């Protein structure tokens, strides 16, 4: 499996870096895409937030660290694309 980190991966993480635009180009025409979110807890109305989102097509995986930054604008296009989730 090819592993990608959207942005600059932390030191020591064994994966390739890619930009949000490269991620979008890689997944925009995929018929199916899995998504998983990592959260601080299960209480969003009490301050728990998403801190990471991961995506996979079965051959490649992409990890997006959401802490301390805004989500890339292309993420909306990825999530709104017609496909099987």
N, C-alpha and C positions, 0 to 999 in steps of 0.2 A: 504494500500500500504506500502511496506517496502522501506524505504529510506536509502541510503548508501552514504557516502562521501568517495571518493577515496583518501586516505591519512589520515591526522589528521584533524578532523573537528574543526572549531573555537569554542571557549567556548560559551555555550548557544545554539548551534545549535542542534535541536532535530533529530538526525539521528545516525546511526551506522557507525563506521569507517570500511573500508576494504582496502586491498592492491590492487595494480593494477593487480597482479596475481590472487587474489580472484575474482575480477571483470571479468577478462578474463575467468576463469573457469565457472563463472555463466552464461556468455552470449555466449560462443563459439559455442554452438550447437543450439541456438535459431533460429527458422525459420524467425522471424521478430524482428526488433529492431528499435525503434524511436530514432532519434538524433536531438538535438537542440544546437545551438551555441549562446553564448552571446558575443557581441563585444562592443568595445568602440565607434564605429560609423560605417559608411558605406563607408569609404574611406581608404582601405588598403594601397594604394600607397602614402598616406599622413600620415602614422603612426598609423592608427587605427588597433587594434589587437584583437584577440580572447582572452577573459579572463576566459571563462568557457565553458564547454561542458557537456550537460546532456543527459542521455540515459534512455530509458524505454522500458519494454516489456509488459506493461499494469498492471503487478502485482508488479513489483519492479522498483525503479528509482535509478540511480547512478549519482552523481555530481562530476565533475573533475574541480578543480580550476587550471587554466593555468597560473596565474600570478606569475612571478618570478621563474618559474621552467621549466625544460624540460618535454616534454610529455613522458609518460611511453612507452617503446618500444612495449609493448603488444597492445597499441592502434592501431598501424598499422595492426596487425593481426585481430583485431576486425573489423576494417573498410574494410579490404580486403576479409573477409569471405563472401561466397555466401549466401545471404539472401534477404528477402523482406525489403526494407527500407520504 
